């Protein structure tokens, strides 16, 4: 099971490809088969799940009650954006245009490790996100994880 951490800024080439940092590539399990499923993030970013982690997500979505309108809508909202991409020989992935536009990713991308997934952000969008979420780490840990 991959555990991604750290951050790196990379270029996006004219074909919409960007490298995945070597330290994140080395965290991939063999079960991921060098393949990611990309989908829309909750914030304006792209979530990149290694294939083995995406299978776990699909099981979670598959266990939802399909009689629930909200469950069906959630599955549609996540899966309609989902696209599989594989690492090429240079350790790059291709970013689908629709997802790049959603995340406002242009010629630069900030790649962040987020435990079971990688997040791809426009660097300026992420700076704005941090500006809007200035809470100190101690306060946030206390609120989310308890004292």
HELIX and SHEET records of a PDB file:
HELIX    1   1 UNK A   22  UNK A   25  1                                   4    
HELIX    2   2 UNK A   30  UNK A   32  5                                   3    
HELIX    3   3 UNK A   51  UNK A   62  1                                  12    
HELIX    4   4 UNK A   69  UNK A   79  1                                  11    
HELIX    5   5 UNK A   97  UNK A  102  1                                   6    
HELIX    6   6 UNK A  123  UNK A  132  1                                  10    
HELIX    7   7 UNK A  137  UNK A  145  1                                   9    
SHEET    1   A 6 UNK A   7  UNK A  11  0                                        
SHEET    2   A 6 UNK A 108  UNK A 114 -1                                        
SHEET    3   A 6 UNK A 117  UNK A 121 -1                                        
SHEET    4   A 6 UNK A  46  UNK A  50 -1                                        
SHEET    5   A 6 UNK A  35  UNK A  40 -1                                        
SHEET    6   A 6 UNK A  83  UNK A  86 -1                                        
SHEET    1   B 2 UNK A  17  UNK A  19  0                                        
SHEET    2   B 2 UNK A  92  UNK A  94 -1                                        
END                                                                             
